[in-house]
Amino acid sequence: MSDVAINNQEDTRLERLQQALDSGALRQASRMLNALRPGEIAHLLEALPLTEREILWGMVDEELDGEVLVHLTDEVRADLISKMNREELLAASSGLDTDDLADLIQEMPFAITREIIASLDQQNRQRLESVLSFPEDTAGGLMNPDTITVRPEVTLDVVMRYLRRLKEQIPEHTDNLMVVNRDGKYLGVLPLTILVTHDPDDTVAEVMSLDQKPIPASWEDGQVANRFEQHDLISAPVVDDEGILIGRITVDDVVDVIREEGEHQFMGQAGLSEDEDMFAPVLISTQRRAVWLGINLITAFLASWVIGMFEETIEKVVALAVLMPIVASMGGIAGSQTLTLTIRGIALGQLSGSNTRWLVLKELAVGALNSIIWAAVVAVIAGLWFNSSDIAILIAAAITINLIFAALTGAILPLALDKVGIDPALAGSVLLTTVTDIVGFLAFLGLATLYLL
């Protein structure tokens, strides 16, 4: 089915549910809602205003609550959890996979979290505590400790009989069995394809694969996503510092990481969080955005202050006021192109000390060539427009300076921000715009002051 058809289908579901709610047909809406998968229900809940969201949430079957909460963005999930009572929270947490439960209970009241942990048996409690001991955005925080392990000395026939006994207890997305020694140290994987196609009398050691390297629990989630992408993995083992197998990461968790990273890059450019609730209360949304608008206002005043320094020049040569936005805009766009490319390289782990210099030099060369091309174009237009060769030369020089400086800033700024622990996706575009505006105005008005007055 095409993406367009899927989107149309989702829109139709939302419209039908909306119509059922508007008409008061709550039973019909409930049946339609609970016929969907948890991820689809979460999507619909996020697409509804707060009042209707609460009505729809109350219609979700109790046994689906936990899985739906796991699929929601942090902000929407926290809002719904805050309105649930103790019994509802305990029921929602039951039956969840360990990694999903770890994500969920971190947003629950402490008393409920303690009660949930106390209700688990010793094995599941240890598994949950293992996941919670790692930061959320690391391999250890992503992993599910529920894995099927086998020893290298047993035969494939023994493994098959072991799997038959497990039946429904086999974790989802199991494509490999993890091979460990008696101390639990990871040795390799036994793909299910090999298990079912080789002689049952073969031992695991004879047919196991040694190619799949384990993922350290301390790896950041971006590194994990890169490993899955580069090796086309469905699942991957996670080990501690001693090489002991402590869990596995599956592709569904990595898809979430990739989606969140994409949303973070997109939303961050506007100073918004990827978890922002589209239908959050007006005052809350206003407060969040006011901070970012205030930061932008400060940078705008800086650019205005630079313009004010050349007020006398602008009064005498009115053409400068007309052409100033062109210089600033060209620099802003050129810098944004380099900034986006650099942030992407950082996110994918493609930039290091060995190739950063080459990126900066390459972007400087691109900026220089583009500055020559577009400075010539703008100079011709401005010269004909104002019938002045002096204006043409000035704006050409200013655009050249600004485009080269924008390329340099766009390459270096995100690297510098990342090094000091500031998210370049969030702060980079605002700082870049400030730099290109100030440099552009200084170059254009400063040169005009020197050569026209």
WOFENMO-V885511 format. One record per residue. N is the residue number from 1. OMEGA is omega in degrees with one decimal (NA if undefined). NEAR is the number of other C-alpha atoms within 10 Angstrom. Layout:
BEGIN
N | OMEGA | NEAR
N | OMEGA | NEAR
END
This chain:
BEGIN
1 | -177.2 | 5
2 | 178.6 | 7
3 | -179.7 | 8
4 | -179.4 | 9
5 | 179.4 | 10
6 | 179.3 | 11
7 | 178.3 | 11
8 | -180.0 | 12
9 | 178.8 | 12
10 | 177.4 | 15
11 | 179.6 | 13
12 | 178.0 | 12
13 | -179.3 | 17
14 | -179.9 | 18
15 | 179.9 | 12
16 | 177.4 | 15
17 | 178.8 | 22
18 | 179.5 | 16
19 | 179.3 | 13
20 | 178.5 | 17
21 | -179.2 | 18
22 | -177.3 | 11
23 | -180.0 | 10
24 | 179.6 | 11
25 | -172.2 | 12
26 | 178.4 | 16
27 | 178.0 | 12
28 | 179.1 | 13
29 | 180.0 | 19
30 | 178.9 | 19
31 | 179.5 | 14
32 | -176.0 | 15
33 | -174.0 | 22
34 | 172.8 | 15
35 | -178.6 | 11
36 | 174.2 | 13
37 | -178.7 | 12
38 | 179.0 | 21
39 | 178.6 | 15
40 | 176.8 | 16
41 | 178.5 | 25
42 | 179.0 | 22
43 | 180.0 | 16
44 | 179.1 | 20
45 | -179.9 | 21
46 | -177.3 | 18
47 | -177.3 | 15
48 | 171.9 | 16
49 | -169.9 | 14
50 | -176.4 | 18
51 | -179.2 | 9
52 | 177.8 | 15
53 | -179.5 | 18
54 | 178.1 | 15
55 | -177.7 | 13
56 | 179.4 | 21
57 | 177.9 | 18
58 | 179.4 | 12
59 | -177.3 | 16
60 | 177.8 | 18
61 | -174.6 | 12
62 | -177.4 | 13
63 | 178.5 | 13
64 | -173.4 | 15
65 | -175.8 | 21
66 | -178.4 | 22
67 | 177.8 | 23
68 | -179.9 | 21
69 | -179.1 | 24
70 | -176.6 | 22
71 | -177.7 | 18
72 | 172.6 | 21
73 | -173.6 | 17
74 | -174.9 | 17
75 | 179.3 | 18
76 | 179.1 | 21
77 | -179.1 | 21
78 | -179.8 | 16
79 | -179.3 | 15
80 | 179.2 | 14
81 | -178.7 | 20
82 | -177.8 | 12
83 | -180.0 | 11
84 | 178.1 | 13
85 | -174.5 | 10
86 | -177.6 | 15
87 | 180.0 | 9
88 | 179.8 | 14
89 | 178.9 | 23
90 | 179.3 | 17
91 | -178.7 | 15
92 | -176.7 | 23
93 | -176.6 | 23
94 | 175.9 | 16
95 | -179.4 | 12
96 | 171.3 | 14
97 | -174.7 | 17
98 | -178.1 | 22
99 | 177.3 | 24
100 | 179.1 | 21
101 | 178.8 | 22
102 | 178.0 | 24
103 | -172.7 | 18
104 | -171.3 | 24
105 | 178.8 | 20
106 | 179.5 | 13
107 | 178.9 | 16
108 | 174.3 | 18
109 | -175.1 | 13
110 | -178.1 | 11
111 | 178.6 | 9
112 | 178.9 | 16
113 | 179.7 | 19
114 | -179.9 | 12
115 | 179.1 | 12
116 | -179.7 | 18
117 | -179.5 | 16
118 | -177.8 | 11
119 | -178.0 | 13
120 | 172.7 | 13
121 | -171.8 | 9
122 | -177.8 | 11
123 | -179.5 | 8
124 | 177.2 | 16
125 | 178.5 | 15
126 | 178.3 | 14
127 | 179.6 | 18
128 | 179.4 | 21
129 | 177.5 | 13
130 | 179.1 | 20
131 | -177.5 | 25
132 | -178.6 | 20
133 | 179.9 | 10
134 | 174.0 | 16
135 | -174.2 | 14
136 | -175.3 | 17
137 | 175.5 | 15
138 | 178.4 | 18
139 | 178.3 | 29
140 | 177.7 | 30
141 | -179.9 | 23
142 | -168.0 | 29
143 | 170.0 | 26
144 | -178.0 | 27
145 | 178.9 | 23
146 | 179.5 | 19
147 | 174.2 | 19
148 | -178.5 | 18
149 | 177.0 | 18
150 | 178.6 | 22
151 | -176.9 | 18
152 | -174.1 | 22
153 | -177.8 | 13
154 | 179.9 | 14
155 | 178.5 | 20
156 | 178.0 | 25
157 | 177.8 | 17
158 | 179.3 | 14
159 | 179.9 | 18
160 | 179.2 | 14
161 | 177.6 | 10
162 | 179.3 | 13
163 | 179.5 | 13
164 | 178.8 | 11
165 | -179.4 | 10
166 | -179.9 | 11
167 | -174.9 | 9
168 | -178.5 | 9
169 | 178.1 | 11
170 | -177.7 | 14
171 | 177.2 | 14
172 | 178.0 | 12
173 | 176.6 | 12
174 | 176.2 | 16
175 | 179.0 | 17
176 | 168.0 | 23
177 | -177.4 | 20
178 | 179.9 | 25
179 | -178.8 | 25
180 | 174.5 | 18
181 | -175.1 | 16
182 | 179.3 | 9
183 | 179.2 | 8
184 | -179.1 | 16
185 | -176.9 | 16
186 | 179.6 | 23
187 | -176.7 | 21
188 | -179.9 | 23
189 | 173.1 | 27
190 | 179.2 | 22
191 | 179.9 | 16
192 | 178.3 | 13
193 | 177.3 | 10
194 | -178.7 | 15
195 | -174.6 | 21
196 | -176.9 | 12
197 | -178.8 | 8
198 | -178.6 | 13
199 | -179.5 | 13
200 | -179.3 | 15
201 | 176.4 | 11
202 | 175.2 | 15
203 | 178.1 | 19
204 | -178.4 | 25
205 | -177.1 | 19
206 | -172.8 | 11
207 | -177.3 | 18
208 | 179.0 | 20
209 | 177.9 | 18
210 | -173.4 | 12
211 | -174.3 | 8
212 | -179.7 | 13
213 | 179.7 | 16
214 | 177.8 | 19
215 | 176.6 | 22
216 | -177.6 | 21
217 | -177.1 | 27
218 | 180.0 | 17
219 | 173.9 | 15
220 | -175.5 | 17
221 | 177.1 | 22
222 | 176.9 | 19
223 | 178.6 | 16
224 | 179.7 | 21
225 | 178.3 | 20
226 | 178.6 | 17
227 | 179.3 | 16
228 | -179.2 | 18
229 | -174.9 | 13
230 | -176.2 | 8
231 | 179.2 | 9
232 | -175.6 | 10
233 | 169.9 | 16
234 | 174.9 | 16
235 | -179.5 | 19
236 | 179.0 | 23
237 | 176.6 | 29
238 | -177.5 | 26
239 | 175.5 | 23
240 | -175.7 | 17
241 | 179.3 | 9
242 | -179.4 | 9
243 | 178.5 | 16
244 | 178.0 | 19
245 | -179.7 | 27
246 | 179.1 | 23
247 | 177.8 | 26
248 | 176.3 | 24
249 | -179.4 | 27
250 | -171.1 | 20
251 | -179.8 | 17
252 | 176.5 | 12
253 | -179.4 | 17
254 | 175.9 | 24
255 | 177.4 | 13
256 | 179.6 | 13
257 | -178.9 | 18
258 | 179.6 | 15
259 | -179.5 | 11
260 | 179.0 | 15
261 | 177.6 | 16
262 | 178.8 | 15
263 | 180.0 | 15
264 | -179.8 | 18
265 | -176.6 | 21
266 | -177.2 | 16
267 | -177.8 | 17
268 | 179.5 | 19
269 | 177.5 | 17
270 | 179.5 | 16
271 | -178.7 | 20
272 | 176.9 | 18
273 | 177.8 | 17
274 | 179.4 | 19
275 | -177.3 | 16
276 | 178.2 | 15
277 | -178.1 | 19
278 | -178.1 | 14
279 | 176.9 | 15
280 | 178.3 | 15
281 | -174.6 | 11
282 | -175.9 | 8
283 | 179.7 | 9
284 | 179.0 | 10
285 | 179.4 | 15
286 | -178.9 | 11
287 | -178.8 | 10
288 | -175.5 | 14
289 | 179.9 | 14
290 | 179.4 | 12
291 | -178.0 | 12
292 | 176.9 | 15
293 | 177.3 | 13
294 | 177.1 | 11
295 | 178.0 | 14
296 | -179.8 | 16
297 | 178.4 | 12
298 | 180.0 | 12
299 | 178.3 | 19
300 | 177.5 | 16
301 | 177.4 | 12
302 | 178.6 | 16
303 | 178.9 | 21
304 | 178.1 | 14
305 | 177.7 | 13
306 | 178.6 | 18
307 | -179.2 | 20
308 | 178.4 | 12
309 | -176.7 | 13
310 | -177.5 | 16
311 | -178.7 | 13
312 | 179.1 | 11
313 | -178.2 | 20
314 | 179.7 | 18
315 | -177.9 | 11
316 | -179.8 | 11
317 | -174.4 | 15
318 | -179.5 | 10
319 | -179.4 | 15
320 | 179.7 | 19
321 | -179.8 | 15
322 | -172.3 | 11
323 | -178.0 | 15
324 | -178.6 | 18
325 | -179.5 | 14
326 | -179.6 | 15
327 | -178.8 | 27
328 | -177.5 | 24
329 | -179.8 | 18
330 | 178.1 | 22
331 | -179.9 | 30
332 | -179.4 | 24
333 | -179.9 | 17
334 | 179.0 | 23
335 | 179.8 | 29
336 | 178.2 | 22
337 | 179.2 | 15
338 | 179.5 | 25
339 | -179.3 | 27
340 | 179.5 | 20
341 | -178.2 | 16
342 | 178.6 | 25
343 | 177.2 | 23
344 | 178.6 | 16
345 | 177.4 | 15
346 | -177.9 | 17
347 | -178.4 | 17
348 | -179.2 | 13
349 | -177.1 | 12
350 | -179.7 | 12
351 | 178.5 | 17
352 | -179.7 | 11
353 | -175.9 | 7
354 | -176.0 | 8
355 | -179.5 | 10
356 | -179.2 | 17
357 | -179.6 | 13
358 | 177.3 | 11
359 | -179.3 | 18
360 | 179.8 | 19
361 | 179.6 | 14
362 | -179.8 | 15
363 | 174.7 | 24
364 | 178.9 | 22
365 | 177.8 | 15
366 | 178.7 | 16
367 | 179.8 | 25
368 | -179.7 | 18
369 | 178.7 | 15
370 | -179.8 | 17
371 | 178.7 | 24
372 | -177.8 | 16
373 | -172.4 | 13
374 | 173.5 | 16
375 | 178.1 | 25
376 | -179.4 | 19
377 | -178.3 | 13
378 | 179.9 | 19
379 | 179.2 | 22
380 | -178.7 | 19
381 | -178.3 | 13
382 | 179.6 | 23
383 | 178.6 | 17
384 | -177.3 | 13
385 | -176.3 | 12
386 | 177.5 | 12
387 | -176.8 | 12
388 | 177.0 | 14
389 | 178.7 | 13
390 | 177.5 | 16
391 | -179.5 | 25
392 | -179.0 | 22
393 | -178.6 | 19
394 | -177.4 | 24
395 | 176.0 | 29
396 | 179.1 | 24
397 | -179.1 | 20
398 | 179.2 | 26
399 | 178.3 | 30
400 | 179.2 | 27
401 | -174.6 | 22
402 | -179.3 | 32
403 | 178.0 | 33
404 | 179.4 | 24
405 | 178.8 | 21
406 | 178.4 | 32
407 | 179.2 | 29
408 | -179.7 | 22
409 | -179.6 | 24
410 | 179.3 | 32
411 | -173.3 | 27
412 | -174.0 | 18
413 | -179.4 | 20
414 | 177.4 | 27
415 | 178.9 | 23
416 | 179.0 | 13
417 | -179.5 | 15
418 | -178.0 | 15
419 | -179.5 | 11
420 | 174.5 | 8
421 | 176.3 | 8
422 | -177.8 | 14
423 | -178.8 | 16
424 | 178.4 | 26
425 | -177.4 | 24
426 | -173.0 | 20
427 | -171.6 | 19
428 | -173.7 | 25
429 | 179.9 | 23
430 | 179.9 | 19
431 | 179.8 | 19
432 | 179.5 | 22
433 | 178.2 | 24
434 | -178.3 | 20
435 | -177.3 | 24
436 | 176.3 | 30
437 | -176.7 | 29
438 | 179.7 | 22
439 | 180.0 | 25
440 | 180.0 | 32
441 | 178.8 | 25
442 | -178.3 | 19
443 | -175.1 | 21
444 | -176.9 | 25
445 | 178.0 | 26
446 | 177.1 | 20
447 | 179.0 | 17
448 | 179.1 | 22
449 | -178.8 | 15
450 | -168.4 | 9
451 | -179.1 | 11
452 | -177.5 | 14
453 | NA | 10
END
